[in-house]
Amino acid sequence: MMAMLFACRVIEGRTEFECVPAKLKAQVAEIIINDFALPEIVPTEFGGTLTADAE
């Protein structure tokens, strides 16, 4: 439930992915990639396509 909340906040731009609690980052990344099909906003270390130089 908290992971979905953070995923929605990241997608809306209200929270940066870096600000997501460490324990939830993997779950949030999975939700963003699989449920919302937005791998471009998830860092590569969590399975997305966002690179450090793209920020």
Protein Blocks (a to p, Z undefined) as FASTA:
>chain_A
ZZmmmmmmmmnopacfklpcfklmmmmmmmmmmmnopaklgcfklopabdfklZZ
